[in-house]
Each structure stands twice: as C-alpha cells, then as structure tokens.
Amino acid sequence: MCRLLIYKGTSPVQLSHLLTRPAHSIINQAFDSRLRVDLRRPINGDGFGVGWYDSIYDEELGNQPCIYTSVTPAWNNVNLTRLAEKIKSPLVFAHVRATTAGSLSLDNCHPFVHGKIMFMHNGGIEHFPKIRRRLQQQLPDEIFNVVNGNTDSEWSFALFLSKLRNPNAQSFTHAELQRAMLETIASLNQFAEEAGVSEPSLMNFCVTDGVSVVATRYVSSRNDAAASLWFSSGTTFSEYAEGGHYKMSKADKRENIIMAIQRPLYLLTLCLADWMEIKTNYMIVVTAKMNVLLIPIIDKFYVPPSDPAAESRDIDLAVAKG
C-alpha cells in the first residue's frame, strides 16, 4: 500500500521540512525497508504526489491547490528536492504510491483534485471491478468526467464529490466534508454487499478544501484492524539535531500545527510521545479554527471501545496489504 502525510498549520511550512529533510520522512520510508512493516513489497516506487495551497490568496491564480506528481521514485526526483526548498504552504498533502490497482501513470498518482477539493487514499477497495459499474452509475455526468485514471482511489474520490451538494463551491464546512465522507464509505460498503464481496476493504481516505481536513482510518470488518493512522499537534515542528531529527514542541495550549501520517516502524519524529494513534473505524476532523475532532464511524463494522474486541482486532490484513 501507499504512504501519506497531512500538514495543516496556522503558518506556512517549507515543504522540505516535511518531505526531504526529516530522516524518517515518507520519502525515506518509501525506499528504506527498515522503516516498513511490509517486507512483501519493501518499496513505494510507483510514483508520488504532493499538493498544497497558496499561503496568500491571489485572484489571478485562484484558490485551487497546486499538484505536483511524477511516476519516478520520490527519492530520486531532483525536481521534488528543488521545489521543496522553495515552496511554503499552510496545508500540504503528500503521497508515495505502491500500486494495488491501476497502471503506473501520472493520472493515477495522488492527490486527486477537483476545484478546491484535494483527496488521497491509502488502502484498497476489494474486488473493485465487481462494483465499479455500480459506482459509476451513481455519478452525474459532470463528476463521471472528472476521472482521468483507472484506480479504485480516484473512483472513490468521484463518489465523494457526488455526495457534496455542490462540488464546485468556493467554500465547504467541515461538517459537509464529514457527511460526504461517511456517505461515501456507506455507499462503497453497500456496493460490496450487493456484489457479494465479503473480503474487507481498507479505506484510509483524506480530503481537504484548503481550510478543513477530514481523514479516516477505516476497514469494512469487525475483526481486522485498519491500516494505521497517527496524528500530532503542537506549536512548532522543527529540527532539533543534525541528520534530519525533528520533533513536535508544545509551548502552550494553542494548536498551531496538526499533522497526520501513517506509521510503519517509525513516525516522522522518533518520539512516540509526540503522536496519538487514531482508532480503527474513526475519523479525524480538523476544523478551520484548528480544532481536532475524533469521531467514530458507526455502522455494522463499528466496535465500541468498551467491547474487548475493539482491542483485539487482527493486524494481519493491514500488514499483508502493506
């Protein structure tokens, strides 16, 4: 599977502090198998993408995100290194890809974008060809024509867009993004059930409009754990020692920075105390005012924390998928 990173801050960050300088950045995780639990496919070399929003609104440029993708391995892309040293943004999505569905092409690299909305996915929709036609039939023509690639991830994004009242709107509330995300997951589960698909799907979906962020850690199973997702918050994120060793600092009660990342063997910082694990079948919502909400996704696959089964979900599925 893939690796992803989310950054939202009250001040812009230089992209290199997220992508290229940290010793345990997702780019380093992409090629160094010591930083992964997936030894079956020890590298994420099937392309990468980074998306960001401008720090200052420019009417001529508009408010849509900028996306840079490549099918070359992220660790060997000199243009990414150059750009990361010269770009700052208060909201960044980054993704390194290991293909589970879809061909190796620029169209299949995350993040995907439509208007102000940016979307990425880690996981996989099991037996997606069995439900693809059913999903496509639910889409209005405008949204159907948004899709350029052939991945389950981008078709899931199209489904998400179809759940918004107006996918071309200039602003969205975090509640609207949250509702559309829940409806997307519910529809994918319904399609799978109607097609007789019993194998679980891993749906770590992330979406933003440049102001709010919604990310899920989800699996369509009561017995399996979802692919991991952790978050950290604080007032500063900085290098405290040479060699790309970073830490999140918290000088007061303010939340100036909120980050989310997947955890193979290490996180972006080596200090585990900096990070909090999001429980399986929960979503994290970051509001425009930098409030963090952890919300259970309550459906037939939800197991309440009070149930001992919540602590005994099997990790084998997530490990096997990478």
C-alpha positions as CSV (number, residue, x, y, z in Angstrom):
1,M,0.0,0.0,0.0
2,C,0.9,3.7,-0.1
3,R,2.2,6.2,2.4
4,L,0.6,9.6,3.1
5,L,1.2,12.7,5.1
6,I,-1.1,15.7,6.0
7,Y,0.1,19.0,7.4
8,K,-2.2,21.9,8.5
9,G,-0.8,24.9,10.2
10,T,-1.6,28.5,11.2
11,S,1.7,29.5,9.4
12,P,3.1,28.1,6.2
13,V,5.8,25.4,6.4
14,Q,8.7,24.9,3.9
15,L,7.9,21.6,2.1
16,S,11.4,20.4,2.6
17,H,10.8,20.1,6.4
18,L,8.1,17.6,5.6
19,L,9.3,15.7,2.5
20,T,13.0,15.7,2.1
21,R,14.9,16.7,5.3
22,P,13.4,14.5,8.0
23,A,15.3,11.3,8.5
24,H,12.0,9.4,8.7
25,S,10.0,11.3,6.1
26,I,7.6,9.3,3.9
27,I,10.1,9.6,1.1
28,N,12.7,7.8,3.1
29,Q,10.1,5.3,4.2
30,A,9.3,4.7,0.5
31,F,12.7,3.1,-0.2
32,D,14.1,2.0,3.2
33,S,12.6,-1.3,4.2
34,R,13.8,-0.9,7.7
35,L,11.1,1.8,8.1
36,R,8.3,-0.5,7.0
37,V,6.3,-3.5,8.2
38,D,5.6,-4.5,4.6
39,L,8.5,-6.8,3.7
40,R,6.4,-8.3,0.9
41,R,6.7,-5.1,-1.1
42,P,9.5,-3.2,0.6
43,I,9.5,0.0,-1.5
44,N,6.9,2.6,-2.6
45,G,8.4,3.3,-6.0
46,D,5.3,3.6,-8.2
47,G,5.2,7.4,-8.2
48,F,4.4,10.2,-5.8
49,G,2.5,13.4,-5.5
50,V,2.3,16.5,-3.3
51,G,-0.5,19.0,-3.2
52,W,-0.5,22.4,-1.5
53,Y,-2.5,25.6,-1.2
54,D,-1.0,29.1,-1.6
55,S,-0.2,31.0,1.6
56,I,-1.7,34.2,0.2
57,Y,-4.8,34.3,-2.0
58,D,-4.1,35.6,-5.5
59,E,-7.2,36.3,-7.5
60,E,-5.4,35.6,-10.8
61,L,-4.2,32.2,-9.5
62,G,-7.4,31.2,-7.8
63,N,-7.9,29.2,-4.7
64,Q,-7.5,25.7,-6.1
65,P,-4.5,23.6,-4.9
66,C,-1.3,23.1,-6.8
67,I,-0.4,19.5,-7.6
68,Y,3.0,18.1,-8.5
69,T,3.1,14.4,-9.4
70,S,5.6,12.1,-11.0
71,V,5.9,8.4,-11.8
72,T,9.6,8.4,-10.9
73,P,10.5,7.2,-7.4
74,A,10.2,10.2,-5.0
75,W,13.7,9.7,-3.5
76,N,15.3,10.0,-6.9
77,N,13.4,13.1,-8.2
78,V,15.7,16.1,-8.2
79,N,12.8,18.5,-9.1
80,L,10.9,17.5,-5.9
81,T,14.0,18.4,-3.9
82,R,14.4,21.7,-5.6
83,L,10.7,22.6,-5.3
84,A,10.5,21.6,-1.7
85,E,13.3,24.0,-0.8
86,K,11.4,26.9,-2.4
87,I,7.7,26.4,-1.6
88,K,5.8,27.2,1.6
89,S,2.2,26.3,2.4
90,P,-0.1,26.1,5.4
91,L,-1.8,23.0,4.1
92,V,0.0,20.1,2.4
93,F,-1.0,16.6,1.3
94,A,1.8,14.2,0.3
95,H,1.6,10.6,-1.0
96,V,4.0,7.9,-2.2
97,R,2.5,5.1,-4.1
98,A,2.7,1.3,-4.2
99,T,0.2,0.1,-6.8
100,T,-2.6,-2.1,-5.7
101,A,-5.0,-1.1,-8.6
102,G,-4.5,0.9,-11.7
103,S,-1.5,1.3,-14.0
104,L,1.7,3.2,-13.4
105,S,0.8,6.7,-14.8
106,L,0.6,10.3,-13.8
107,D,-3.2,10.1,-13.9
108,N,-3.1,7.5,-11.1
109,C,-0.8,9.5,-8.8
110,H,-2.4,11.0,-5.7
111,P,-3.5,13.5,-4.6
112,F,-6.5,14.0,-6.9
113,V,-8.1,17.4,-7.2
114,H,-11.3,19.0,-8.3
115,G,-11.9,22.7,-7.8
116,K,-10.9,23.4,-4.2
117,I,-11.1,19.8,-3.1
118,M,-8.0,17.6,-2.7
119,F,-8.2,13.8,-2.0
120,M,-5.9,10.9,-1.4
121,H,-6.2,7.3,-0.3
122,N,-4.2,4.5,1.3
123,G,-5.7,1.0,1.1
124,G,-7.7,-0.7,-1.5
125,I,-11.3,-1.5,-2.4
126,E,-11.5,-5.3,-2.6
127,H,-12.7,-6.8,-5.9
128,F,-13.2,-3.2,-7.2
129,P,-14.1,-4.4,-10.8
130,K,-17.2,-6.1,-9.3
131,I,-18.5,-2.8,-8.0
132,R,-17.1,-0.3,-10.5
133,R,-20.1,-0.2,-12.8
134,R,-22.5,0.2,-9.9
135,L,-20.4,3.1,-8.6
136,Q,-20.2,4.8,-12.0
137,Q,-24.0,4.6,-12.4
138,Q,-24.4,6.7,-9.3
139,L,-22.4,9.6,-10.7
140,P,-23.7,12.6,-12.6
141,D,-22.0,13.2,-16.0
142,E,-20.1,16.2,-14.6
143,I,-18.5,14.0,-11.9
144,F,-18.1,10.9,-14.1
145,N,-15.9,13.0,-16.5
146,V,-13.6,14.2,-13.7
147,V,-11.9,10.8,-13.5
148,N,-8.8,10.6,-15.7
149,G,-7.1,7.4,-14.3
150,N,-8.2,3.9,-13.6
151,T,-7.7,3.4,-9.8
152,D,-10.2,2.5,-7.2
153,S,-8.9,5.5,-5.3
154,E,-9.9,8.1,-7.9
155,W,-13.3,6.5,-8.5
156,S,-13.8,6.7,-4.7
157,F,-12.9,10.4,-5.0
158,A,-15.6,10.8,-7.7
159,L,-18.1,9.1,-5.5
160,F,-17.2,11.5,-2.7
161,L,-17.6,14.5,-5.0
162,S,-21.1,13.2,-5.9
163,K,-22.1,13.4,-2.2
164,L,-21.3,17.1,-2.0
165,R,-24.2,19.5,-2.5
166,N,-22.0,21.5,-4.9
167,P,-18.6,20.1,-5.6
168,N,-17.7,23.3,-7.4
169,A,-18.5,25.5,-4.4
170,Q,-16.0,28.1,-3.2
171,S,-16.3,27.0,0.4
172,F,-17.3,24.0,2.4
173,T,-17.9,23.4,6.1
174,H,-16.1,20.7,7.9
175,A,-19.5,19.2,8.7
176,E,-20.3,18.9,5.0
177,L,-17.0,17.2,4.2
178,Q,-17.5,14.8,7.1
179,R,-21.1,14.0,6.0
180,A,-19.9,13.3,2.4
181,M,-17.1,11.1,3.7
182,L,-19.5,9.0,5.8
183,E,-21.9,8.6,2.8
184,T,-19.0,7.6,0.5
185,I,-17.9,4.8,2.9
186,A,-21.5,3.7,3.3
187,S,-22.1,3.5,-0.4
188,L,-18.9,1.6,-1.0
189,N,-20.0,-0.9,1.6
190,Q,-23.4,-1.2,0.1
191,F,-22.0,-1.8,-3.4
192,A,-19.7,-4.6,-2.0
193,E,-22.6,-6.2,-0.2
194,E,-24.8,-6.2,-3.3
195,A,-21.9,-7.7,-5.3
196,G,-21.4,-10.5,-2.8
197,V,-17.9,-9.2,-1.8
198,S,-17.0,-10.5,1.6
199,E,-13.3,-9.5,1.9
200,P,-12.6,-6.3,3.8
201,S,-11.7,-3.1,2.1
202,L,-9.1,-0.7,3.6
203,M,-10.4,2.9,3.3
204,N,-7.9,5.5,4.8
205,F,-9.4,8.4,2.9
206,C,-8.1,12.0,3.3
207,V,-9.9,15.1,1.9
208,T,-9.5,18.9,2.3
209,D,-10.8,22.1,0.8
210,G,-7.7,24.0,1.9
211,V,-9.4,25.0,5.2
212,S,-10.7,21.9,6.9
213,V,-9.4,18.4,6.8
214,V,-11.2,15.0,7.2
215,A,-9.2,11.7,7.3
216,T,-10.5,8.2,8.1
217,R,-8.9,5.1,9.5
218,Y,-11.4,2.5,8.3
219,V,-11.8,-1.2,7.4
220,S,-15.0,-2.9,6.4
221,S,-14.6,-5.6,9.1
222,R,-15.4,-6.1,12.8
223,N,-12.4,-8.3,13.3
224,D,-9.5,-6.7,11.4
225,A,-7.5,-3.5,12.2
226,A,-7.4,-0.8,9.6
227,A,-4.1,0.5,8.1
228,S,-2.5,2.7,10.7
229,L,-3.0,6.5,11.1
230,W,-1.5,8.7,13.7
231,F,-1.7,12.4,14.4
232,S,0.4,15.0,16.3
233,S,-0.2,18.6,17.2
234,G,1.7,21.4,18.8
235,T,3.1,24.9,18.4
236,T,6.3,24.2,16.4
237,F,7.7,21.4,14.3
238,S,11.5,21.8,13.9
239,E,14.8,20.0,13.5
240,Y,16.4,19.6,17.0
241,A,19.5,17.6,15.9
242,E,21.6,17.2,12.8
243,G,20.7,14.4,10.5
244,G,17.0,15.2,10.0
245,H,15.8,14.6,13.5
246,Y,12.6,16.5,14.1
247,K,10.2,17.0,17.0
248,M,6.9,18.5,17.7
249,S,7.0,21.1,20.5
250,K,4.1,22.3,22.6
251,A,4.9,25.6,24.2
252,D,1.3,26.4,25.3
253,K,-2.3,25.2,24.7
254,R,-2.5,26.5,21.2
255,E,-2.7,24.1,18.2
256,N,-0.6,25.9,15.6
257,I,0.2,22.7,13.7
258,I,-1.7,19.4,13.2
259,M,-0.1,16.6,11.2
260,A,-1.2,13.1,10.3
261,I,0.9,10.3,9.0
262,Q,0.9,6.5,8.7
263,R,3.2,4.6,11.0
264,P,5.4,1.8,9.6
265,L,8.1,1.2,12.2
266,Y,8.9,4.8,12.9
267,L,7.0,8.1,12.7
268,L,8.2,11.4,11.2
269,T,9.8,12.0,14.6
270,L,11.3,9.3,16.7
271,C,9.5,10.5,19.9
272,L,6.4,8.3,20.1
273,A,5.0,10.6,22.8
274,D,4.5,13.3,20.1
275,W,1.9,11.1,18.4
276,M,-1.5,9.7,19.1
277,E,-3.0,6.7,17.3
278,I,-6.4,7.1,15.7
279,K,-8.5,4.1,16.5
280,T,-9.8,1.8,13.8
281,N,-13.0,3.0,12.2
282,Y,-12.7,6.5,13.5
283,M,-12.2,9.8,11.6
284,I,-10.2,12.8,12.4
285,V,-11.6,16.2,11.5
286,V,-9.5,19.4,11.7
287,T,-11.7,22.5,11.6
288,A,-11.0,25.9,10.1
289,K,-10.2,27.1,13.7
290,M,-7.7,24.2,14.2
291,N,-9.9,22.2,16.5
292,V,-9.3,18.4,16.3
293,L,-12.4,16.1,16.5
294,L,-12.1,12.3,16.7
295,I,-15.4,10.8,15.6
296,P,-16.4,7.1,15.5
297,I,-17.7,5.8,12.2
298,I,-20.7,4.0,13.5
299,D,-22.0,1.3,11.2
300,K,-22.2,-2.5,11.2
301,F,-18.4,-2.7,11.4
302,Y,-18.0,-0.4,14.4
303,V,-16.9,-2.0,17.7
304,P,-17.4,0.3,20.7
305,P,-14.2,0.9,22.8
306,S,-16.0,-0.7,25.8
307,D,-16.1,-4.0,23.9
308,P,-12.9,-6.1,24.5
309,A,-13.0,-7.0,20.8
310,A,-12.0,-3.4,20.0
311,E,-8.6,-4.1,21.4
312,S,-8.1,-7.4,19.8
313,R,-8.6,-6.6,16.1
314,D,-6.2,-8.7,13.9
315,I,-3.4,-6.7,12.3
316,D,-2.6,-9.4,9.7
317,L,-4.7,-7.9,7.0
318,A,-3.1,-4.4,7.2
319,V,0.4,-5.9,7.4
320,A,-0.3,-8.2,4.4
321,K,-1.5,-5.3,2.3
322,G,1.4,-3.1,3.3
